[in-house]
Amino acid sequence: MISRTLMNLERLSKKDLAKEILKICIMTELNSVNLYEQLSALTTNENIKQVLRDYAGAMKVHVETLYDMLSEYNKMQKREKLIKDKKINSLFLWNMF
C-alpha cells in the first residue's frame, strides 16, 4: 500500500505533493496512536502499558504538529490564490479599457 501511495505521489505537482505528504503523515501517526492505545489496553504488564501510552502521547503531539503545518500550508495556498486572482482580475479590467 505504501509503495502504491508513493508512486501516486510522484505524479503530483510540487504544491500538491507537500500537502499530500502532510496528510499521509497525519494518517500514519493516527494509525500509530490507535495501535498503541489498543495494545496498551490488551496488556496486563504495567511497564509495557505505560510505554505504549507514552508512545501514543508522542504520536498525538506529532499529529498536532503536522496538522498545524497543513493548516498553515492551506492558508498560504489560499493567500497565493487570492493574489493570483486579484492579478488576473486587474489585468482583465485593465484590458477592458
C-alpha positions, -999 to +999 in steps of 0.1 A: +000+000+000+028+025+009+047+018-023+015+024-044+009+056-025+044+067-032+041+060-069+009+081-070+027+110-052+053+111-079+027+123-103+016+154-082+028+189-086+051+203-060+023+223-044+000+193-042+028+170-031+036+189+000+000+189+011-005+151+004+027+142+022+014+160+053-019+142+050-002+108+047+020+116+077-011+126+098-029+094+088+001+073+097+005+089+131-032+085+138-029+048+129+001+045+153-019+062+181-048+037+176-024+008+175-005+018+207-037+025+226-053-008+216-021-027+225-019-009+258-055-019+266-047-056+259-016-060+281-016-065+318+021-057+321+021-022+336+056-013+322+046-022+287+012-004+292+030+028+303+055+027+274+026+022+249+007+051+264+038+073+262+043+064+226+006+072+218+010+105+235+041+113+215+023+104+183-006+128+193+020+156+195+032+147+161-003+148+147-008+182+162+024+195+147+016+180+113-019+194+114-006+229+122+017+226+093-011+215+070-033+243+082-006+269+076+001+254+042-036+257+033-037+293+044-006+301+023-021+285-007-053+305-002-033+337+000-014+328-031-047+321-049-062+354-038-032+373-050-032+354-083-070+361-087-065+398-080-038+400-106-059+382-131-089+405-123-068+436-125-053+425-159-088+417-171-102+451-160-071+469-174-076+453-208-112+462-210-104+499-213 
